[in-house]
Amino acid sequence: MPLSEAQQKVADSSARFRVFISGRRVGKTTLCIRELIRYASKPNSVVWMIAPSYRMAKEIVWSKLRGILTDINWIDKANETELTLYLKNGSTIALKGAENYDSLRGRALDFLVMDEVADIKPATFNEVLRPALADRKGHVLFAGTPKGKANWSYDLFQQSGDDWESWQVTTAQGGYVTEEELESARELLDSRTYEQEFEANFITTANKIFYNFDRDTHVKPWNKPIPSVLHIGIDFNVTPSTCVIYALEGDTLHAIDDISMNSSNTNEMADEIKARYPTQKIVAYPDPAGQARKSSAGGNTDVSILQNAGFVVKVKHKHDAVRDTINSVNSRLMSTNGAINMFVDPKCKSTIESMDRWSYKEGTVQPSKDEGWDHMSDCVRYITHYLFPVGREFKPRAPARWGHKIG
């Protein structure tokens, strides 16, 4: 299959993990099919392509892939229901959808393509497919259009090392779309969409909740001694139970540590905090619902468990509006006059990921709880809004009373 100059650079790379980020109409699918065939040409190889959905794999890749292999007489048997081709050299090529990624477990893989990787859950690779590559030291090609720095495709693109190589190719560099067509797209699309879809740039998504958070600005090491008093935001869950630990300097919050414990409870979280910081006074700012919720076998409330552990607990009687708590965090990250009063130590990886990636559900103002970024973010919200609330303050007026004057 003939390749463009941009495609050829990716095909010629010997890196085990290749990340191809491109604009639209660069020939990404052609490159993926070419690589599937190349790796399947080695006898008895198991080669997979994962698309965001079964339907996408079938509509975009199946017919073209099957047609090419039929023309060169490589196919021994084809199963259209399972989108699997059995080749005469003993190799198999299978197309899969990522909707139910747990169903992908069990096979050892020699080569894997993940197409439109930004639309696939990271657990699909991290929990299921990466182990499948281990015993055969299989190779991977990640391909797709970017969806902002909060998406895991950006993390893949940023990977470095001898095993990794990345490319970022614009639609214009792909060579298949004319300048006239690009100019037409510029006139039609807003700048953010054009930058992402045609220039292949990682644009910060418009639905990011902590929109003022920027890794370059807010991720800063804490190089001072651990203070005698620590302030923690804590979210009560069983999986995961989370907290973020802060040093408070004047009006500035600096996250110096975070904890995430699966299949846990508030007693175990309190023990872990005390084990890490045995001499510090702990001031906790938990979820207000913890005054009623019980996560211990003894029937104590989550708040009482923290108090019994020796923590000073500061908690509101009821939840404030979520939007107000989010505004409090964004104002700490950067106020209207440019003041920055919140930082996160690089060791707090879960906090950084959560603050950078927590977003609203598409087309709504409802925070998403699907990806799990809300847990650490809730810890940040609780402590920040308690210490530095942002909201309207007003004095209630006495109700007006209307009536007739007597006498």
LINNORDA-V896850 format. One record per pair of residues at least 6 apart in sequence whose C-alpha atoms are under 7 Angstrom apart, sorted by sequence separation. I is the first residue (numbers start at 1). J is the second residue. D is the distance in whole Angstrom. If there is no record, write none. Layout:
<<I | J | D> <I | J | D>>
//
This chain:
<<51 | 57 | 6> <69 | 75 | 6> <78 | 84 | 6> <79 | 85 | 6> <86 | 92 | 5> <171 | 177 | 7> <195 | 201 | 6> <196 | 202 | 6> <235 | 241 | 6> <236 | 242 | 7> <247 | 253 | 6> <248 | 254 | 6> <294 | 300 | 6> <295 | 301 | 7> <307 | 313 | 6> <334 | 340 | 5> <360 | 366 | 5> <361 | 367 | 6> <40 | 47 | 6> <78 | 85 | 5> <85 | 92 | 6> <86 | 93 | 7> <146 | 153 | 7> <196 | 203 | 6> <235 | 242 | 5> <246 | 253 | 6> <247 | 254 | 5> <294 | 301 | 4> <295 | 302 | 6> <333 | 340 | 5> <360 | 367 | 4> <361 | 368 | 5> <77 | 85 | 6> <78 | 86 | 6> <84 | 92 | 7> <85 | 93 | 5> <186 | 194 | 7> <234 | 242 | 6> <235 | 243 | 6> <246 | 254 | 5> <247 | 255 | 6> <293 | 301 | 5> <294 | 302 | 6> <332 | 340 | 6> <333 | 341 | 6> <359 | 367 | 6> <360 | 368 | 5> <77 | 86 | 5> <84 | 93 | 6> <85 | 94 | 6> <157 | 166 | 6> <234 | 243 | 4> <246 | 255 | 4> <247 | 256 | 7> <292 | 301 | 6> <293 | 302 | 6> <332 | 341 | 5> <333 | 342 | 5> <359 | 368 | 6> <75 | 85 | 7> <76 | 86 | 6> <77 | 87 | 7> <84 | 94 | 4> <233 | 243 | 5> <234 | 244 | 7> <245 | 255 | 6> <246 | 256 | 6> <291 | 301 | 6> <332 | 342 | 6> <36 | 47 | 7> <75 | 86 | 6> <76 | 87 | 5> <83 | 94 | 6> <84 | 95 | 6> <192 | 203 | 7> <232 | 243 | 6> <233 | 244 | 5> <244 | 255 | 7> <245 | 256 | 6> <290 | 301 | 6> <291 | 302 | 6> <75 | 87 | 5> <76 | 88 | 5> <83 | 95 | 5> <232 | 244 | 5> <233 | 245 | 7> <245 | 257 | 5> <290 | 302 | 5> <291 | 303 | 5> <74 | 87 | 6> <75 | 88 | 6> <232 | 245 | 4> <244 | 257 | 6> <245 | 258 | 6> <290 | 303 | 5> <74 | 88 | 6> <231 | 245 | 6> <232 | 246 | 6> <244 | 258 | 4> <230 | 245 | 7> <231 | 246 | 5> <243 | 258 | 6> <244 | 259 | 7> <358 | 373 | 5> <230 | 246 | 6> <231 | 247 | 6> <243 | 259 | 5> <357 | 373 | 7> <358 | 374 | 6> <230 | 247 | 6> <242 | 259 | 6> <243 | 260 | 7> <242 | 260 | 4> <241 | 260 | 6> <242 | 261 | 6> <354 | 373 | 5> <227 | 247 | 7> <240 | 260 | 6> <241 | 261 | 5> <354 | 374 | 7> <62 | 83 | 7> <240 | 261 | 5> <241 | 262 | 6> <98 | 120 | 7> <239 | 261 | 7> <240 | 262 | 4> <354 | 376 | 6> <355 | 377 | 6> <101 | 124 | 5> <105 | 128 | 6> <109 | 132 | 6> <110 | 133 | 7> <239 | 262 | 4> <240 | 263 | 7> <241 | 264 | 6> <354 | 377 | 6> <7 | 31 | 6> <104 | 128 | 7> <108 | 132 | 5> <109 | 133 | 5> <238 | 262 | 6> <239 | 263 | 5> <241 | 265 | 7> <107 | 132 | 6> <108 | 133 | 6> <117 | 142 | 6> <238 | 263 | 5> <239 | 264 | 7> <351 | 376 | 6> <102 | 128 | 7> <110 | 136 | 6> <117 | 143 | 6> <118 | 144 | 7> <238 | 264 | 5> <109 | 136 | 7> <110 | 137 | 7> <111 | 138 | 5> <112 | 139 | 6> <113 | 140 | 6> <114 | 141 | 6> <115 | 142 | 6> <116 | 143 | 6> <117 | 144 | 6> <171 | 198 | 5> <238 | 265 | 6> <284 | 311 | 6> <288 | 315 | 6> <108 | 136 | 7> <110 | 138 | 4> <111 | 139 | 5> <112 | 140 | 5> <113 | 141 | 5> <114 | 142 | 5> <115 | 143 | 5> <116 | 144 | 4> <118 | 146 | 6> <170 | 198 | 6> <171 | 199 | 6> <237 | 265 | 7> <283 | 311 | 6> <284 | 312 | 6> <285 | 313 | 6> <288 | 316 | 6> <109 | 138 | 6> <110 | 139 | 6> <111 | 140 | 6> <112 | 141 | 6> <113 | 142 | 6> <114 | 143 | 6> <115 | 144 | 6> <116 | 145 | 6> <118 | 147 | 6> <170 | 199 | 5> <266 | 295 | 6> <282 | 311 | 5> <283 | 312 | 5> <284 | 313 | 5> <285 | 314 | 5> <286 | 315 | 6> <288 | 317 | 6> <122 | 152 | 7> <170 | 200 | 6> <236 | 266 | 7> <265 | 295 | 6> <282 | 312 | 6> <283 | 313 | 6> <284 | 314 | 6> <285 | 315 | 6> <288 | 318 | 6> <169 | 200 | 7> <265 | 296 | 7> <288 | 319 | 6> <33 | 65 | 6> <168 | 200 | 7> <1 | 34 | 7> <118 | 151 | 6> <118 | 152 | 7> <222 | 256 | 6> <118 | 153 | 5> <117 | 153 | 6> <266 | 302 | 6> <270 | 306 | 7> <57 | 95 | 6> <267 | 305 | 6> <57 | 96 | 7> <266 | 305 | 7> <270 | 309 | 7> <57 | 97 | 7> <54 | 96 | 6> <54 | 97 | 4> <53 | 97 | 4> <44 | 89 | 6> <46 | 91 | 6> <47 | 92 | 6> <48 | 93 | 6> <49 | 94 | 6> <50 | 95 | 6> <51 | 96 | 6> <52 | 97 | 6> <53 | 98 | 6> <43 | 89 | 5> <44 | 90 | 4> <45 | 91 | 4> <46 | 92 | 5> <47 | 93 | 5> <48 | 94 | 5> <49 | 95 | 5> <50 | 96 | 5> <51 | 97 | 5> <52 | 98 | 5> <53 | 99 | 6> <43 | 90 | 6> <44 | 91 | 4> <45 | 92 | 6> <46 | 93 | 6> <47 | 94 | 6> <48 | 95 | 6> <49 | 96 | 6> <50 | 97 | 6> <51 | 98 | 6> <52 | 99 | 7> <43 | 91 | 6> <50 | 98 | 6> <146 | 196 | 6> <230 | 280 | 7> <40 | 91 | 6> <229 | 280 | 5> <230 | 281 | 6> <231 | 282 | 6> <232 | 283 | 6> <233 | 284 | 6> <234 | 285 | 6> <235 | 286 | 6> <236 | 287 | 7> <40 | 92 | 7> <145 | 197 | 7> <228 | 280 | 5> <229 | 281 | 5> <230 | 282 | 5> <231 | 283 | 5> <232 | 284 | 5> <233 | 285 | 5> <234 | 286 | 5> <235 | 287 | 6> <329 | 381 | 6> <40 | 93 | 7> <149 | 202 | 5> <228 | 281 | 6> <229 | 282 | 6> <230 | 283 | 6> <231 | 284 | 6> <232 | 285 | 6> <233 | 286 | 6> <234 | 287 | 7> <146 | 200 | 6> <148 | 202 | 4> <149 | 203 | 6> <236 | 290 | 7> <145 | 200 | 6> <146 | 201 | 7> <147 | 202 | 6> <148 | 203 | 4> <149 | 204 | 6> <326 | 381 | 6> <329 | 384 | 6> <146 | 202 | 6> <147 | 203 | 7> <148 | 204 | 5> <325 | 381 | 6> <328 | 384 | 6> <148 | 205 | 5> <328 | 385 | 5> <325 | 385 | 5> <328 | 388 | 7> <328 | 389 | 6> <47 | 109 | 6> <328 | 390 | 5> <46 | 109 | 5> <47 | 110 | 6> <48 | 111 | 6> <49 | 112 | 6> <50 | 113 | 6> <51 | 114 | 6> <327 | 390 | 6> <46 | 110 | 5> <47 | 111 | 5> <48 | 112 | 5> <49 | 113 | 5> <50 | 114 | 5> <51 | 115 | 5> <52 | 116 | 7> <45 | 110 | 6> <46 | 111 | 7> <47 | 112 | 6> <48 | 113 | 6> <49 | 114 | 6> <50 | 115 | 6> <51 | 116 | 7> <324 | 390 | 6> <52 | 119 | 6> <324 | 391 | 6> <52 | 120 | 5> <39 | 111 | 7> <32 | 113 | 7> <253 | 341 | 6> <254 | 342 | 6> <255 | 343 | 6> <256 | 344 | 6> <252 | 341 | 4> <253 | 342 | 5> <254 | 343 | 5> <255 | 344 | 5> <256 | 345 | 5> <251 | 341 | 6> <252 | 342 | 6> <253 | 343 | 6> <254 | 344 | 6> <255 | 345 | 6> <257 | 347 | 7> <258 | 348 | 6> <257 | 348 | 5> <256 | 348 | 7> <258 | 351 | 7> <287 | 382 | 6> <286 | 382 | 6> <285 | 382 | 6> <285 | 383 | 5> <212 | 330 | 6> <211 | 330 | 7> <210 | 330 | 6> <213 | 333 | 6> <212 | 333 | 6> <17 | 139 | 6> <18 | 140 | 6> <19 | 141 | 6> <20 | 142 | 6> <21 | 143 | 6> <22 | 144 | 6> <23 | 145 | 6> <212 | 334 | 6> <16 | 139 | 5> <17 | 140 | 5> <18 | 141 | 5> <19 | 142 | 5> <20 | 143 | 5> <21 | 144 | 5> <22 | 145 | 5> <220 | 343 | 6> <222 | 345 | 6> <16 | 140 | 6> <17 | 141 | 6> <18 | 142 | 6> <19 | 143 | 6> <20 | 144 | 7> <21 | 145 | 6> <218 | 342 | 7> <219 | 343 | 6> <220 | 344 | 6> <221 | 345 | 5> <21 | 146 | 6> <218 | 343 | 5> <219 | 344 | 5> <220 | 345 | 5> <221 | 346 | 6> <218 | 344 | 6> <219 | 345 | 6> <220 | 346 | 6> <219 | 346 | 6> <242 | 375 | 7> <243 | 376 | 7> <242 | 376 | 6> <244 | 379 | 6> <243 | 379 | 6> <244 | 380 | 7> <19 | 156 | 7> <19 | 157 | 6> <235 | 375 | 7> <213 | 355 | 7> <213 | 356 | 6> <235 | 378 | 6> <235 | 379 | 5> <26 | 171 | 6> <210 | 355 | 6> <234 | 379 | 5> <17 | 163 | 6> <18 | 164 | 6> <19 | 165 | 6> <20 | 166 | 6> <21 | 167 | 6> <22 | 168 | 6> <23 | 169 | 6> <25 | 171 | 6> <210 | 356 | 7> <233 | 379 | 4> <15 | 162 | 7> <16 | 163 | 5> <17 | 164 | 5> <18 | 165 | 5> <19 | 166 | 5> <20 | 167 | 5> <21 | 168 | 5> <22 | 169 | 5> <23 | 170 | 5> <24 | 171 | 6> <233 | 380 | 6> <15 | 163 | 5> <16 | 164 | 6> <17 | 165 | 7> <18 | 166 | 6> <19 | 167 | 6> <20 | 168 | 6> <21 | 169 | 6> <22 | 170 | 6> <23 | 171 | 5> <26 | 174 | 4> <15 | 164 | 5> <208 | 357 | 7> <209 | 358 | 6> <233 | 382 | 6> <15 | 165 | 6> <26 | 176 | 6> <208 | 358 | 6> <209 | 359 | 5> <233 | 383 | 5> <25 | 176 | 7> <208 | 359 | 4> <209 | 360 | 6> <232 | 383 | 7> <207 | 359 | 5> <208 | 360 | 6> <207 | 360 | 5> <6 | 174 | 6> <24 | 197 | 6> <23 | 197 | 5> <24 | 198 | 6> <23 | 198 | 4> <23 | 199 | 6> <23 | 200 | 5> <22 | 200 | 5> <21 | 200 | 7> <150 | 356 | 6> <151 | 357 | 7> <150 | 357 | 5>>
//
